[in-house]
Amino acid sequence: MAITIMGKRSNNGSVATLQKGEHLRTNLGIPKCVAAQLVVKGTPCRRLIDAISHLTVPLEIIVNRLVAGMPAWLRQLVIIRSLRFLVALHCILPSMVAKRGLADALSTESHALSTFLWWARLAPMTLRRFRSALHMLSFLHLPPQCLREETVEFPEQNVRGVYMHCATPCVEDPPVILYFFPGAFMGGGFKDNRGFVGRYCEKLQCDAFLADYRLCPEHTIQDAYEDGCRAYEWLLTRKAPEKIIVMGVSSGGGIGLRVLQMAATMDQSSCFRRHPVPQPAAAVLLGPFINYCPGPNCNLDHSINRNADIDLIVTQRVYEFLQPLMATACGGEDKKEAMSPLFNSIDGLCPILVSYSAHEVTADDCEQLVSNLRSKGTSAEALVQPYLMHCFQLWPSFLPEATQAEDDICTWIRKQGDAWRRGAT
């Protein structure tokens, strides 16, 4: 197993890496006592923010509907141009003002994104807001122009999603990525991830099946696992296992890993209807959410408790919203461990690549997963970026660090058998 610590590439090709004991610039450098007044429960400032936020809900709903009615290309143009403007502004500001991210080694784009996203941690989180925020993934990347989509809808099999035909016509029987979208099991959607997955399809000259799965709190995590297994079963009727790579982000990574585990086991915990089920060529897990046990009153040193203060995606407000829902999503407090892929058997799994940030909320579990896989003799590799947020890989059209991760992931995928070498560049 190889563990690669990655970071920002400088002009001379060197890579800035994580330094032990290095001081982190938290809260954009805002004094801790001031930031605490804004984010800690019960403070007058936070109560005022909550009251203002409640009053703006009607306006927020109207704005969301207007944005939803915009053409996809216009939404993408507005968000990317706005972010580029923010980067240009950071380039002309003095360094002491512009560098607001966790460490100076970050790219200018990462510092700009930190300035943009940090303030979201002030707003109270609701299910509607959470799902609206995840819909913004569709703003970051447009689906590839060569795309031909095939709607997949088999209610009797619990299979739903979209099959993206992205490989060029000269590629005969192209390989396929089976993709599970992120959203902490509470939100997200396969349609919003088409542009992101399409980038990998173009580079690898492959197709993709973006599978849908049932969301909580309307359903349970076990339902999502079952839908993931049904999606893999269906895909195996179209493709040989060596032509399939499973990819999942955050909770989608948890589903992807659990599908592999259920395919490898013969016991009653498996959702597959018949065995044996072959493993795919490999799996790529991006910041996988695989441990549902930590909470505000237990495992206090766990990265999900430790890093919520600095993560730009899973902030204190997001954590406060999600954590109380996890027991019900798992089917009960006593079932959290059994539902967590981290604590299930990893015997007989395919090669796995885990990409994550050393400073995100899932860092401890990603590190533990790679260690567990290695102890079982499974081919496993970790690509670790310092100073970045959960799911930073979703921003390759904006963040150089995400682009680098994308390139390294594609390089690894091309080593997973003859079917995947076509996209080599």
PEQUI-V755029 format. One record per pair of residues at least 12 apart in sequence whose C-alpha atoms are under 10 Angstrom apart, sorted by sequence separation. I is the first residue (numbers start at 1). J is the second residue. If there is no record, write none. Layout:
((I & J) (I & J))
This chain:
((5 & 17) (6 & 18) (99 & 111) (100 & 112) (101 & 113) (102 & 114) (150 & 162) (151 & 163) (164 & 176) (181 & 193) (197 & 209) (212 & 224) (213 & 225) (214 & 226) (232 & 244) (258 & 270) (259 & 271) (263 & 275) (264 & 276) (265 & 277) (292 & 304) (304 & 316) (308 & 320) (354 & 366) (355 & 367) (370 & 382) (393 & 405) (394 & 406) (411 & 423) (5 & 18) (95 & 108) (98 & 111) (99 & 112) (100 & 113) (101 & 114) (149 & 162) (150 & 163) (151 & 164) (163 & 176) (164 & 177) (180 & 193) (181 & 194) (197 & 210) (213 & 226) (214 & 227) (246 & 259) (258 & 271) (259 & 272) (262 & 275) (263 & 276) (264 & 277) (291 & 304) (354 & 367) (369 & 382) (388 & 401) (392 & 405) (393 & 406) (410 & 423) (411 & 424) (98 & 112) (100 & 114) (101 & 115) (149 & 163) (150 & 164) (163 & 177) (179 & 193) (194 & 208) (213 & 227) (214 & 228) (232 & 246) (246 & 260) (263 & 277) (264 & 278) (305 & 319) (388 & 402) (410 & 424) (411 & 425) (99 & 114) (100 & 115) (148 & 163) (149 & 164) (150 & 165) (163 & 178) (179 & 194) (194 & 209) (212 & 227) (213 & 228) (262 & 277) (263 & 278) (264 & 279) (304 & 319) (354 & 369) (367 & 382) (386 & 401) (99 & 115) (147 & 163) (148 & 164) (149 & 165) (181 & 197) (194 & 210) (211 & 227) (212 & 228) (263 & 279) (354 & 370) (366 & 382) (385 & 401) (91 & 108) (98 & 115) (101 & 118) (147 & 164) (148 & 165) (149 & 166) (193 & 210) (211 & 228) (213 & 230) (260 & 277) (263 & 280) (353 & 370) (367 & 384) (385 & 402) (90 & 108) (91 & 109) (100 & 118) (146 & 164) (147 & 165) (148 & 166) (161 & 179) (179 & 197) (213 & 231) (260 & 278) (261 & 279) (352 & 370) (366 & 384) (90 & 109) (146 & 165) (147 & 166) (148 & 167) (178 & 197) (190 & 209) (191 & 210) (211 & 230) (212 & 231) (260 & 279) (385 & 404) (87 & 107) (88 & 108) (144 & 164) (146 & 166) (147 & 167) (177 & 197) (190 & 210) (191 & 211) (211 & 231) (259 & 279) (260 & 280) (385 & 405) (87 & 108) (88 & 109) (90 & 111) (91 & 112) (143 & 164) (145 & 166) (146 & 167) (147 & 168) (189 & 210) (190 & 211) (191 & 212) (210 & 231) (211 & 232) (352 & 373) (363 & 384) (384 & 405) (86 & 108) (87 & 109) (90 & 112) (144 & 166) (146 & 168) (189 & 211) (190 & 212) (209 & 231) (260 & 282) (351 & 373) (383 & 405) (86 & 109) (87 & 110) (89 & 112) (143 & 166) (177 & 200) (189 & 212) (190 & 213) (209 & 232) (260 & 283) (296 & 319) (342 & 365) (346 & 369) (87 & 111) (88 & 112) (177 & 201) (188 & 212) (189 & 213) (211 & 235) (228 & 252) (232 & 256) (295 & 319) (296 & 320) (342 & 366) (349 & 373) (84 & 109) (86 & 111) (87 & 112) (90 & 115) (176 & 201) (188 & 213) (189 & 214) (295 & 320) (347 & 372) (348 & 373) (358 & 383) (359 & 384) (360 & 385) (383 & 408) (83 & 109) (86 & 112) (87 & 113) (175 & 201) (189 & 215) (209 & 235) (229 & 255) (257 & 283) (342 & 368) (343 & 369) (346 & 372) (347 & 373) (351 & 377) (352 & 378) (353 & 379) (354 & 380) (355 & 381) (356 & 382) (357 & 383) (358 & 384) (359 & 385) (360 & 386) (383 & 409) (85 & 112) (86 & 113) (177 & 204) (187 & 214) (188 & 215) (224 & 251) (225 & 252) (228 & 255) (229 & 256) (232 & 259) (256 & 283) (257 & 284) (296 & 323) (342 & 369) (345 & 372) (346 & 373) (349 & 376) (351 & 378) (352 & 379) (353 & 380) (354 & 381) (355 & 382) (356 & 383) (357 & 384) (358 & 385) (359 & 386) (360 & 387) (362 & 389) (363 & 390) (84 & 112) (161 & 189) (162 & 190) (176 & 204) (185 & 213) (186 & 214) (187 & 215) (224 & 252) (227 & 255) (228 & 256) (231 & 259) (232 & 260) (256 & 284) (257 & 285) (295 & 323) (296 & 324) (341 & 369) (345 & 373) (348 & 376) (349 & 377) (350 & 378) (351 & 379) (352 & 380) (353 & 381) (354 & 382) (355 & 383) (356 & 384) (357 & 385) (358 & 386) (359 & 387) (360 & 388) (361 & 389) (362 & 390) (83 & 112) (84 & 113) (86 & 115) (161 & 190) (162 & 191) (175 & 204) (176 & 205) (177 & 206) (178 & 207) (179 & 208) (180 & 209) (181 & 210) (185 & 214) (186 & 215) (187 & 216) (225 & 254) (226 & 255) (228 & 257) (229 & 258) (230 & 259) (256 & 285) (294 & 323) (295 & 324) (343 & 372) (346 & 375) (347 & 376) (348 & 377) (349 & 378) (350 & 379) (351 & 380) (352 & 381) (353 & 382) (354 & 383) (355 & 384) (356 & 385) (357 & 386) (358 & 387) (359 & 388) (360 & 389) (361 & 390) (362 & 391) (83 & 113) (86 & 116) (160 & 190) (161 & 191) (164 & 194) (174 & 204) (175 & 205) (176 & 206) (177 & 207) (178 & 208) (179 & 209) (180 & 210) (181 & 211) (185 & 215) (186 & 216) (187 & 217) (221 & 251) (224 & 254) (225 & 255) (228 & 258) (229 & 259) (233 & 263) (253 & 283) (255 & 285) (293 & 323) (342 & 372) (346 & 376) (347 & 377) (348 & 378) (349 & 379) (350 & 380) (351 & 381) (352 & 382) (353 & 383) (354 & 384) (355 & 385) (356 & 386) (357 & 387) (358 & 388) (359 & 389) (360 & 390) (163 & 194) (174 & 205) (175 & 206) (176 & 207) (177 & 208) (178 & 209) (179 & 210) (180 & 211) (181 & 212) (184 & 215) (185 & 216) (186 & 217) (224 & 255) (225 & 256) (228 & 259) (229 & 260) (232 & 263) (253 & 284) (254 & 285) (257 & 288) (292 & 323) (295 & 326) (345 & 376) (346 & 377) (347 & 378) (349 & 380) (357 & 388) (358 & 389) (359 & 390) (360 & 391) (381 & 412) (162 & 194) (166 & 198) (174 & 206) (175 & 207) (176 & 208) (177 & 209) (178 & 210) (179 & 211) (180 & 212) (181 & 213) (183 & 215) (184 & 216) (185 & 217) (186 & 218) (225 & 257) (226 & 258) (227 & 259) (228 & 260) (253 & 285) (254 & 286) (256 & 288) (257 & 289) (258 & 290) (346 & 378) (356 & 388) (357 & 389) (358 & 390) (360 & 392) (83 & 116) (164 & 197) (165 & 198) (166 & 199) (173 & 206) (174 & 207) (175 & 208) (176 & 209) (177 & 210) (178 & 211) (179 & 212) (180 & 213) (183 & 216) (186 & 219) (221 & 254) (222 & 255) (225 & 258) (226 & 259) (229 & 262) (246 & 279) (252 & 285) (253 & 286) (254 & 287) (255 & 288) (257 & 290) (293 & 326) (356 & 389) (357 & 390) (164 & 198) (166 & 200) (167 & 201) (168 & 202) (171 & 205) (173 & 207) (174 & 208) (185 & 219) (186 & 220) (221 & 255) (225 & 259) (229 & 263) (245 & 279) (246 & 280) (251 & 285) (252 & 286) (253 & 287) (254 & 288) (255 & 289) (292 & 326) (293 & 327) (356 & 390) (357 & 391) (166 & 201) (167 & 202) (171 & 206) (185 & 220) (186 & 221) (209 & 244) (244 & 279) (245 & 280) (246 & 281) (247 & 282) (248 & 283) (249 & 284) (250 & 285) (251 & 286) (252 & 287) (253 & 288) (254 & 289) (255 & 290) (292 & 327) (356 & 391) (357 & 392) (165 & 201) (166 & 202) (167 & 203) (185 & 221) (208 & 244) (222 & 258) (226 & 262) (241 & 277) (242 & 278) (244 & 280) (245 & 281) (246 & 282) (247 & 283) (248 & 284) (249 & 285) (250 & 286) (251 & 287) (252 & 288) (253 & 289) (254 & 290) (355 & 391) (356 & 392) (357 & 393) (164 & 201) (166 & 203) (167 & 204) (168 & 205) (184 & 221) (206 & 243) (207 & 244) (208 & 245) (209 & 246) (210 & 247) (225 & 262) (241 & 278) (242 & 279) (243 & 280) (244 & 281) (245 & 282) (246 & 283) (247 & 284) (248 & 285) (249 & 286) (250 & 287) (251 & 288) (252 & 289) (253 & 290) (254 & 291) (292 & 329) (293 & 330) (355 & 392) (356 & 393) (166 & 204) (167 & 205) (168 & 206) (206 & 244) (208 & 246) (210 & 248) (240 & 278) (241 & 279) (242 & 280) (243 & 281) (244 & 282) (245 & 283) (246 & 284) (247 & 285) (248 & 286) (249 & 287) (250 & 288) (251 & 289) (252 & 290) (292 & 330) (355 & 393) (166 & 205) (167 & 206) (168 & 207) (185 & 224) (208 & 247) (213 & 252) (233 & 272) (241 & 280) (242 & 281) (243 & 282) (244 & 283) (245 & 284) (246 & 285) (247 & 286) (248 & 287) (249 & 288) (250 & 289) (251 & 290) (165 & 205) (166 & 206) (167 & 207) (232 & 272) (233 & 273) (240 & 280) (241 & 281) (242 & 282) (248 & 288) (249 & 289) (250 & 290) (251 & 291) (293 & 333) (165 & 206) (166 & 207) (167 & 208) (211 & 252) (229 & 270) (230 & 271) (233 & 274) (236 & 277) (240 & 281) (241 & 282) (248 & 289) (292 & 333) (293 & 334) (164 & 206) (165 & 207) (166 & 208) (213 & 255) (229 & 271) (230 & 272) (236 & 278) (293 & 335) (294 & 336) (319 & 361) (164 & 207) (165 & 208) (228 & 271) (229 & 272) (230 & 273) (292 & 335) (293 & 336) (294 & 337) (163 & 207) (164 & 208) (165 & 209) (226 & 270) (227 & 271) (228 & 272) (229 & 273) (233 & 277) (236 & 280) (292 & 336) (293 & 337) (149 & 194) (163 & 208) (164 & 209) (225 & 270) (226 & 271) (232 & 277) (233 & 278) (291 & 336) (292 & 337) (293 & 338) (162 & 208) (163 & 209) (164 & 210) (225 & 271) (226 & 272) (291 & 337) (292 & 338) (293 & 339) (311 & 357) (314 & 360) (315 & 361) (147 & 194) (162 & 209) (163 & 210) (232 & 279) (290 & 337) (291 & 338) (292 & 339) (293 & 340) (313 & 360) (314 & 361) (134 & 182) (135 & 183) (143 & 191) (147 & 195) (161 & 209) (162 & 210) (163 & 211) (180 & 228) (223 & 271) (232 & 280) (291 & 339) (292 & 340) (311 & 359) (312 & 360) (313 & 361) (314 & 362) (134 & 183) (143 & 192) (160 & 209) (161 & 210) (162 & 211) (179 & 228) (222 & 271) (290 & 339) (291 & 340) (292 & 341) (310 & 359) (311 & 360) (312 & 361) (356 & 405) (133 & 183) (142 & 192) (143 & 193) (144 & 194) (145 & 195) (160 & 210) (161 & 211) (162 & 212) (178 & 228) (197 & 247) (290 & 340) (291 & 341) (292 & 342) (310 & 360) (311 & 361) (355 & 405) (137 & 188) (138 & 189) (141 & 192) (142 & 193) (143 & 194) (144 & 195) (147 & 198) (160 & 211) (161 & 212) (180 & 231) (289 & 340) (290 & 341) (291 & 342) (307 & 358) (308 & 359) (309 & 360) (310 & 361) (355 & 406) (131 & 183) (134 & 186) (135 & 187) (136 & 188) (137 & 189) (138 & 190) (140 & 192) (141 & 193) (142 & 194) (143 & 195) (144 & 196) (146 & 198) (159 & 211) (160 & 212) (161 & 213) (179 & 231) (289 & 341) (290 & 342) (291 & 343) (307 & 359) (308 & 360) (309 & 361) (130 & 183) (134 & 187) (135 & 188) (138 & 191) (139 & 192) (140 & 193) (141 & 194) (142 & 195) (143 & 196) (144 & 197) (145 & 198) (159 & 212) (160 & 213) (178 & 231) (179 & 232) (288 & 341) (289 & 342) (290 & 343) (306 & 359) (307 & 360) (308 & 361) (355 & 408) (130 & 184) (133 & 187) (134 & 188) (135 & 189) (137 & 191) (138 & 192) (139 & 193) (141 & 195) (142 & 196) (143 & 197) (144 & 198) (147 & 201) (158 & 212) (159 & 213) (178 & 232) (288 & 342) (290 & 344) (306 & 360) (307 & 361) (308 & 362) (355 & 409) (131 & 186) (132 & 187) (133 & 188) (134 & 189) (135 & 190) (137 & 192) (138 & 193) (140 & 195) (141 & 196) (143 & 198) (144 & 199) (147 & 202) (158 & 213) (303 & 358) (304 & 359) (306 & 361) (307 & 362) (354 & 409) (130 & 186) (131 & 187) (132 & 188) (135 & 191) (136 & 192) (137 & 193) (138 & 194) (139 & 195) (140 & 196) (141 & 197) (142 & 198) (143 & 199) (146 & 202) (158 & 214) (303 & 359) (304 & 360) (305 & 361) (307 & 363) (353 & 409) (79 & 136) (130 & 187) (131 & 188) (135 & 192) (136 & 193) (137 & 194) (138 & 195) (141 & 198) (142 & 199) (144 & 201) (145 & 202) (152 & 209) (178 & 235) (303 & 360) (304 & 361) (305 & 362) (129 & 187) (130 & 188) (131 & 189) (134 & 192) (135 & 193) (137 & 195) (138 & 196) (141 & 199) (144 & 202) (149 & 207) (151 & 209) (152 & 210) (177 & 235) (303 & 361) (304 & 362) (80 & 139) (127 & 186) (128 & 187) (134 & 193) (137 & 196) (148 & 207) (149 & 208) (150 & 209) (152 & 211) (153 & 212) (176 & 235) (302 & 361) (303 & 362) (304 & 363) (353 & 412) (76 & 136) (79 & 139) (80 & 140) (127 & 187) (147 & 207) (149 & 209) (152 & 212) (302 & 362) (303 & 363) (304 & 364) (352 & 412) (353 & 413) (75 & 136) (76 & 137) (78 & 139) (79 & 140) (80 & 141) (302 & 363) (303 & 364) (304 & 365) (352 & 413) (76 & 138) (77 & 139) (78 & 140) (176 & 238) (302 & 364) (303 & 365) (75 & 138) (76 & 139) (77 & 140) (176 & 239) (188 & 251) (301 & 364) (302 & 365) (68 & 132) (75 & 139) (76 & 140) (77 & 141) (175 & 239) (176 & 240) (187 & 251) (188 & 252) (64 & 129) (73 & 138) (74 & 139) (75 & 140) (76 & 141) (77 & 142) (173 & 238) (174 & 239) (175 & 240) (176 & 241) (184 & 249) (185 & 250) (186 & 251) (351 & 416) (72 & 138) (73 & 139) (75 & 141) (76 & 142) (173 & 239) (175 & 241) (176 & 242) (177 & 243) (178 & 244) (179 & 245) (180 & 246) (181 & 247) (182 & 248) (183 & 249) (184 & 250) (185 & 251) (283 & 349) (288 & 354) (29 & 96) (61 & 128) (68 & 135) (72 & 139) (73 & 140) (75 & 142) (159 & 226) (160 & 227) (173 & 240) (175 & 242) (176 & 243) (177 & 244) (178 & 245) (179 & 246) (180 & 247) (181 & 248) (182 & 249) (183 & 250) (184 & 251) (185 & 252) (282 & 349) (283 & 350) (284 & 351) (285 & 352) (286 & 353) (287 & 354) (288 & 355) (29 & 97) (61 & 129) (64 & 132) (68 & 136) (72 & 140) (73 & 141) (158 & 226) (159 & 227) (175 & 243) (176 & 244) (177 & 245) (178 & 246) (179 & 247) (180 & 248) (181 & 249) (182 & 250) (183 & 251) (184 & 252) (282 & 350) (283 & 351) (284 & 352) (285 & 353) (286 & 354) (287 & 355) (288 & 356) (28 & 97) (53 & 122) (54 & 123) (60 & 129) (64 & 133) (72 & 141) (73 & 142) (158 & 227) (159 & 228) (174 & 243) (175 & 244) (176 & 245) (177 & 246) (178 & 247) (179 & 248) (180 & 249) (181 & 250) (182 & 251) (183 & 252) (185 & 254) (269 & 338) (279 & 348) (280 & 349) (281 & 350) (282 & 351) (283 & 352) (284 & 353) (285 & 354) (286 & 355) (287 & 356) (28 & 98) (29 & 99) (30 & 100) (53 & 123) (54 & 124) (72 & 142) (73 & 143) (157 & 227) (158 & 228) (159 & 229) (160 & 230) (161 & 231) (173 & 243) (174 & 244) (175 & 245) (176 & 246) (177 & 247) (178 & 248) (179 & 249) (180 & 250) (181 & 251) (182 & 252) (184 & 254) (185 & 255) (279 & 349) (280 & 350) (281 & 351) (282 & 352) (283 & 353) (284 & 354) (285 & 355) (286 & 356) (287 & 357) (28 & 99) (29 & 100) (52 & 123) (53 & 124) (61 & 132) (72 & 143) (158 & 229) (159 & 230) (160 & 231) (177 & 248) (180 & 251) (181 & 252) (182 & 253) (278 & 349) (279 & 350) (280 & 351) (281 & 352) (282 & 353) (283 & 354) (284 & 355) (285 & 356) (286 & 357) (291 & 362) (28 & 100) (29 & 101) (50 & 122) (53 & 125) (57 & 129) (158 & 230) (159 & 231) (163 & 235) (180 & 252) (181 & 253) (182 & 254) (278 & 350) (279 & 351) (289 & 361) (290 & 362) (27 & 100) (28 & 101) (29 & 102) (49 & 122) (50 & 123) (51 & 124) (157 & 230) (158 & 231) (159 & 232) (179 & 252) (180 & 253) (182 & 255) (287 & 360) (289 & 362) (291 & 364) (25 & 99) (26 & 100) (27 & 101) (28 & 102) (49 & 123) (50 & 124) (157 & 231) (159 & 233) (179 & 253) (180 & 254) (181 & 255) (287 & 361) (288 & 362) (289 & 363) (291 & 365) (315 & 389) (25 & 100) (26 & 101) (27 & 102) (49 & 124) (50 & 125) (159 & 234) (180 & 255) (181 & 256) (269 & 344) (287 & 362) (288 & 363) (290 & 365) (291 & 366) (313 & 388) (314 & 389) (315 & 390) (25 & 101) (26 & 102) (46 & 122) (157 & 233) (158 & 234) (159 & 235) (179 & 255) (180 & 256) (287 & 363) (289 & 365) (290 & 366) (311 & 387) (312 & 388) (313 & 389) (314 & 390) (24 & 101) (25 & 102) (26 & 103) (45 & 122) (46 & 123) (157 & 234) (179 & 256) (288 & 365) (289 & 366) (310 & 387) (311 & 388) (312 & 389) (313 & 390) (314 & 391) (24 & 102) (25 & 103) (46 & 124) (178 & 256) (287 & 365) (288 & 366) (310 & 388) (311 & 389) (312 & 390) (313 & 391) (23 & 102) (24 & 103) (25 & 104) (152 & 231) (287 & 366) (290 & 369) (310 & 389) (311 & 390) (312 & 391) (313 & 392) (23 & 103) (24 & 104) (154 & 234) (261 & 341) (265 & 345) (286 & 366) (312 & 392) (22 & 103) (38 & 119) (258 & 339) (260 & 341) (264 & 345) (265 & 346) (285 & 366) (288 & 369) (308 & 389) (39 & 121) (40 & 122) (258 & 340) (259 & 341) (262 & 344) (264 & 346) (265 & 347) (307 & 389) (308 & 390) (28 & 111) (38 & 121) (39 & 122) (258 & 341) (261 & 344) (262 & 345) (264 & 347) (265 & 348) (307 & 390) (38 & 122) (39 & 123) (257 & 341) (258 & 342) (261 & 345) (262 & 346) (264 & 348) (265 & 349) (18 & 103) (38 & 123) (39 & 124) (254 & 339) (255 & 340) (256 & 341) (257 & 342) (261 & 346) (263 & 348) (264 & 349) (28 & 114) (254 & 340) (255 & 341) (258 & 344) (260 & 346) (261 & 347) (263 & 349) (264 & 350) (18 & 105) (27 & 114) (28 & 115) (35 & 122) (254 & 341) (257 & 344) (258 & 345) (260 & 347) (261 & 348) (262 & 349) (16 & 104) (17 & 105) (27 & 115) (253 & 341) (254 & 342) (258 & 346) (260 & 348) (261 & 349) (16 & 105) (17 & 106) (257 & 346) (260 & 349) (261 & 350) (15 & 105) (16 & 106) (28 & 118) (127 & 217) (260 & 350) (27 & 118) (28 & 119) (26 & 118) (27 & 119) (257 & 349) (10 & 105) (257 & 352) (9 & 105) (8 & 105) (9 & 106) (10 & 107) (282 & 379) (283 & 380) (284 & 381) (285 & 382) (286 & 383) (287 & 384) (7 & 105) (8 & 106) (9 & 107) (282 & 380) (284 & 382) (7 & 106) (8 & 107) (7 & 107) (253 & 354) (289 & 390) (8 & 110) (178 & 280) (287 & 389) (288 & 390) (177 & 280) (287 & 390) (288 & 391) (179 & 283) (182 & 286) (184 & 288) (185 & 289) (246 & 350) (286 & 390) (287 & 391) (177 & 282) (178 & 283) (179 & 284) (180 & 285) (182 & 287) (184 & 289) (221 & 326) (245 & 350) (247 & 352) (286 & 391) (287 & 392) (175 & 281) (177 & 283) (182 & 288) (183 & 289) (220 & 326) (223 & 329) (245 & 351) (246 & 352) (247 & 353) (249 & 355) (250 & 356) (286 & 392) (287 & 393) (177 & 284) (182 & 289) (220 & 327) (221 & 328) (222 & 329) (223 & 330) (245 & 352) (249 & 356) (286 & 393) (217 & 325) (220 & 328) (221 & 329) (222 & 330) (286 & 394) (216 & 325) (217 & 326) (219 & 328) (220 & 329) (221 & 330) (222 & 331) (216 & 326) (219 & 329) (220 & 330) (221 & 331) (217 & 328) (218 & 329) (219 & 330) (220 & 331) (216 & 328) (217 & 329) (219 & 331) (250 & 362) (216 & 329) (217 & 330) (215 & 329) (216 & 330) (225 & 339) (222 & 339) (221 & 339) (221 & 340) (286 & 405) (286 & 409) (284 & 409) (284 & 410) (284 & 412) (284 & 413) (184 & 314) (282 & 412) (283 & 413) (282 & 413) (281 & 413) (282 & 415) (283 & 416) (282 & 416) (281 & 416) (282 & 417) (186 & 322) (281 & 417) (185 & 322) (184 & 322) (281 & 419) (186 & 325) (281 & 420) (186 & 326) (250 & 390) (185 & 326) (249 & 390) (250 & 391) (184 & 326) (249 & 391) (186 & 329) (185 & 329) (249 & 393) (249 & 394) (245 & 413) (245 & 416) (243 & 416) (242 & 416) (243 & 417) (242 & 417) (243 & 418) (244 & 419) (245 & 420) (242 & 418) (243 & 419) (244 & 420) (242 & 419) (243 & 420) (242 & 420) (121 & 308) (121 & 309) (130 & 318) (121 & 310) (121 & 311) (125 & 315) (121 & 312) (125 & 316) (126 & 317) (130 & 321) (118 & 310) (120 & 312) (121 & 313) (124 & 316) (125 & 317) (126 & 318) (130 & 322) (118 & 311) (119 & 312) (120 & 313) (121 & 314) (122 & 315) (124 & 317) (125 & 318) (117 & 311) (118 & 312) (121 & 315) (122 & 316) (123 & 317) (124 & 318) (125 & 319) (127 & 321) (117 & 312) (118 & 313) (120 & 315) (121 & 316) (122 & 317) (123 & 318) (125 & 320) (126 & 321) (127 & 322) (114 & 310) (116 & 312) (117 & 313) (121 & 317) (124 & 320) (125 & 321) (126 & 322) (114 & 311) (115 & 312) (118 & 315) (120 & 317) (121 & 318) (124 & 321) (125 & 322) (196 & 393) (197 & 394) (199 & 396) (114 & 312) (120 & 318) (196 & 394) (199 & 397) (113 & 312) (195 & 394) (196 & 395) (196 & 396) (193 & 394) (196 & 397) (203 & 406) (203 & 407) (200 & 406) (204 & 410) (199 & 406) (200 & 407) (203 & 410) (204 & 411) (102 & 310) (203 & 411) (101 & 310) (102 & 311) (182 & 391) (200 & 409) (201 & 410) (204 & 413) (200 & 410) (204 & 414) (182 & 394) (206 & 419) (206 & 420) (205 & 420) (204 & 420) (205 & 421) (206 & 422) (204 & 421) (205 & 422) (206 & 423) (204 & 422) (205 & 423) (203 & 422) (204 & 423) (205 & 424) (203 & 423) (204 & 424) (202 & 423) (203 & 424) (204 & 425) (201 & 423) (203 & 425) (200 & 423) (176 & 419) (175 & 419) (176 & 420) (174 & 419) (175 & 420) (173 & 419) (174 & 420) (175 & 422) (174 & 422) (171 & 422) (171 & 423) (141 & 394) (140 & 394) (141 & 395) (140 & 395) (141 & 396) (140 & 396) (141 & 397) (167 & 423) (102 & 359) (137 & 394) (140 & 397) (141 & 398) (137 & 395) (140 & 398) (39 & 309) (114 & 388) (41 & 316) (114 & 389) (39 & 315) (40 & 316) (41 & 317) (39 & 316) (40 & 317) (110 & 387) (39 & 317) (110 & 388) (41 & 320) (110 & 389) (106 & 386) (105 & 386) (106 & 387) (27 & 309) (28 & 310) (105 & 387) (106 & 388) (110 & 392) (26 & 309) (27 & 310) (103 & 386) (104 & 387) (26 & 310) (27 & 311) (102 & 386) (103 & 387) (25 & 310) (26 & 311) (27 & 312) (102 & 387) (103 & 388) (113 & 398) (24 & 310) (101 & 387) (102 & 388) (113 & 399) (101 & 388) (102 & 389) (112 & 399) (110 & 398) (111 & 399) (109 & 398) (110 & 399) (109 & 399) (110 & 400) (108 & 399) (109 & 400) (110 & 401) (107 & 399) (108 & 400) (109 & 401) (110 & 402) (106 & 399) (107 & 400) (106 & 400) (107 & 401) (106 & 401) (87 & 398) (84 & 398) (83 & 398) (80 & 397) (80 & 398) (18 & 358) (18 & 359) (1 & 351) (3 & 353) (6 & 356) (7 & 357) (1 & 352) (2 & 353) (3 & 354) (4 & 355) (5 & 356) (6 & 357) (1 & 353) (3 & 355) (5 & 357) (6 & 358) (5 & 358) (25 & 387) (24 & 387) (3 & 367) (18 & 384) (3 & 370) (17 & 384) (18 & 385) (19 & 386) (2 & 370) (17 & 385) (18 & 386) (1 & 370) (16 & 385) (17 & 386) (18 & 387) (1 & 371) (16 & 386) (17 & 387) (1 & 373) (2 & 374) (1 & 374) (1 & 375) (1 & 377) (7 & 383) (1 & 378) (2 & 379) (3 & 380) (4 & 381) (5 & 382) (6 & 383) (7 & 384) (8 & 385) (1 & 379) (2 & 380) (3 & 381) (4 & 382) (5 & 383) (6 & 384) (7 & 385) (8 & 386) (1 & 380) (2 & 381) (3 & 382) (4 & 383) (5 & 384) (6 & 385) (7 & 386) (1 & 381) (2 & 382) (3 & 383) (4 & 384) (5 & 385) (6 & 386) (7 & 387) (1 & 382) (2 & 383) (3 & 384) (4 & 385) (5 & 386) (7 & 388) (8 & 399) (9 & 400) (8 & 400) (9 & 401) (7 & 400) (8 & 401) (7 & 401) (8 & 402) (6 & 401) (7 & 402) (9 & 404) (8 & 404) (7 & 404) (6 & 404) (7 & 405) (6 & 405) (6 & 408))
